Amino acid sequence: MSTHDLEDMGCGTSSAKSDRQSEKVLKAALVIQNWYRGYSARLKARHRYALTIFQSIEYADEQCQMQLSNFFSFMMENYTHIHEKDPEIVSRLFGSTSQNNEDKQDYIRLIEVPDSYKGPRLQFPLTFPDIDLLVDAFKQQQILHARYVLEVLFETKKVLKQKPNFTHVTTSPSKEITICGDLHGKLDDLFLIFYKNGLPSENNSYIFNGDFVDRGRNSIEVLMILFVSFLVYPNDLHLNRGNHEDFMMNLRYGFTKEILYKYKIHGKEILEILEDVYTWLPIGTIIDNEILVIHGGISESTDLDLLQRVERHKMKSVLMPPVPLDGDRHTTLKKHKINAMAMPREVKSSTSMSEQLTKHEWEQIIDILWSDPRGQKGCYPNTSRGGGCYFGPDVTSKVLNRHHLKMVIRSHECKPEGYEICHDGKVVTVFSASNYYEEGSNRGAYIKLFYDMDPRFFQYQVTRTTCLKPLYQRISAIETSAIRILRERIIARKTDLIHAFHLQDLSKSGKVSLGQWAFSMENTLGLHLPWRSLSSHLVTTDTDGNINYMSSFQDIHIQKPVKEAQSTLIETLYRYRSDLQIIFNVIDSDHSGLISMEEFRSMWKLFNRHYNIHIDDCQVDELAERMDLNKDGSIDFNEFLKAFDVVHKLDKKHKSKSSFA
Amino acid sequence: MEDPRGVGRDKEQIIHSRSTEILLAEYHKKIKEAFEVFDHEANNTVDVREIGTIIRSLGCCPSEGELHDLIAEVEEEEPTGYIRFEKFLPVMTRILLERRYRPIPEDLLLEAFEVLDSSKRGFLLKEELIKYMTEEGEPFSQEEMEEMLSAAIHPESNSIHYKDYITMMVIDES
């Protein structure tokens, strides 16, 4: 429907009508308009509810990820087995960077690209035609050969190493700059930006503000286009580190999997060098000495002078905080040292000590990568993500004034419109991955800064179909998908929820009030959601408005890979499957995908202890036996954890009101 | 001697006030939930342009004129463009308690379409719908009109079969 159609409408329908008739028409129009506005508002609210579900679950998951770092310290203190057998894990978790990467570049040149390879062939040193070549090849879903990937990574690292922590750029009447937010492996969004705004060049400067990878299916392609463009125009394309440029994050959010899937032979080498490249990404960009561009945000204590001096490559992962030098942890580390020294492949713990940042430096960087702005004054811990902080408008003013800056441009949070302005216009969020949660969930945007002018916003949305479905259908689809993942969270806590409901339902009627239900849901799941509005999607209600609480478990169950296992064990494994996967991946330092039964058992016992899970060891032993399908004493944990899937019998909730699970 | 009926009344009153209290507490939570979803900065304020959406998402259907008055009531003395929760809560609670702005029932909606369909064909042409919705009553903005048309108009016949349309929309909401 275009404007033209609207203006062209309805000429010459009818002529004179009686007053009574026209009054009836007026009333009828009012009724329809009033009804439609109500309908449309409820639709809009449903869209919001769905986004709230997606976001709450996303952040709750990040919180679990952040808590893993506590588990790792706990593990190092209690799992002596590791230091005896595998010093590499100690070094992986306590931050000594591998020194031998440099020697490897010669080896890469020896990797042959077979004649049968049909993908793009890059020519080093890279020039503009290589960007073009790569973009075209990726549009045809080709895969760049591992040899080129590795070489791009090595070259990128070399150039990044020359960059300061903050890149200073300027605009001029002839030079504007484009700022893009999170891309998260969404190649179509990057293509759309280039289509609308042009490829990077000397005259078309870009800042990519972190989170290039994870979640989307094309993280390696996005990364290659960005790195190749950076190598061609190292002074016109700027890359800032995001919280997902972190190898531990990649383990959870998909990029590691993507690489190992696409690069079966050289995947491990790619991962290894990538880990290093991330640490050399600059922390931020400062435009015209006025605008600070960083991925997450700031905190009360943000000190740009200190951040300019920090040795940024020592920041390996958010899950590897510096080990304190005094107190208990010190003796623990000493213990490691002794253990590690005795190892055949020696880990120089003394080097790893000088290789770590101070706690203050480390926190400064975490705040930049992880924080979110809030309307409330002050600065307090980011409880929903579990890392960084929330900063209020007063913090923004203070930090900006202290550094003689005018504005912060940041990314890190998905916004329905692709961008959002807050803190009196002093903080701008830009997010460039459209359809981030689900087809139609949000638009993407980029910002253009022209010389001496206010920022301008450009919005877009990648669509697969040429003809857009009506709004209500799109929102229904988003809503269905949000409810689906929420139900998966619910089923994972079935036992705990039933327990919570029983505490409220003293008469054992199977019913609780809406308020009691909402209270139990919020407390048990730890998700702050509009439960009252969502109840109709999750449970059945009787005529008095009471909730049949068992109805949220019908039509959905966790598929058990092992039939005999008890439901509490299954729920626990399902609930912690992402955490376990990362832990197993860390133990499995050679990426074989296998761990021994012994490792599995001891790790699981530690995990139970740390997370206060009450499951009999014998149950777990039994499970481990069964997981060892070919009885060779080792477990393919990725396959095992994948087997825990939730089965939805029906996507839409059953209509009948009385049935129980 | 106590009048047994009096005691009964007292009890009734106590029960009544307790249930009102519970009802009130529930209303407050419901309003808070609906408000929070639009409180982007988590500081107990929402953009004034979203107040209509919040009120309507709570199942109340004020007209645009009535909404205008409600906004005037919850706005600051010097309007900031934002509405504070503390101001919104009592006004919204009263609306819910008094059951004001009840939603349009289905049959009334159908009747309204039938009035516009004066020759009783069972449908309205796209042009007719646009004319009525943008020229009569509290006219739709272009955005609202386009949004309605996208679901209402059958692309082949270029018309709205309002009976089917209403059924479809009602099912979507239940």
Interface residues (C-beta under 8 A of the other chain):
Chain A: M1 T3 L6 M9 G10 T13 Q21 K24 V25 L26 K27 A28 A29 L30 V31 I32 Q33 N34 W35 Y36 R37 G38 Y39 S40 A41 R42 K44 A45 R48 Y49 T52 P373 R374 G375 Q376 Y390 E420 C422 L468 P470 L471 Y472 Q473 S476 L514 G515 A518 P530 W531 R532 S533
Chain B: I22 A25 E26 K29 K30 E33 A34 E36 V37 F38 D39 H40 E41 A42 N43 T45 G52 T53 I54 I55 R56 S57 C61 S63 E64 P103 I104 L108 L109 E111 A112 F113 V115 L116 S118 K126 E127 E128 I130 K131 Y132 M133 T134 E135 E136 G137 E138 P139 F140 Q142 E144 M145 E146 E147 M148 L149 S150 A151 M169 D172 E173
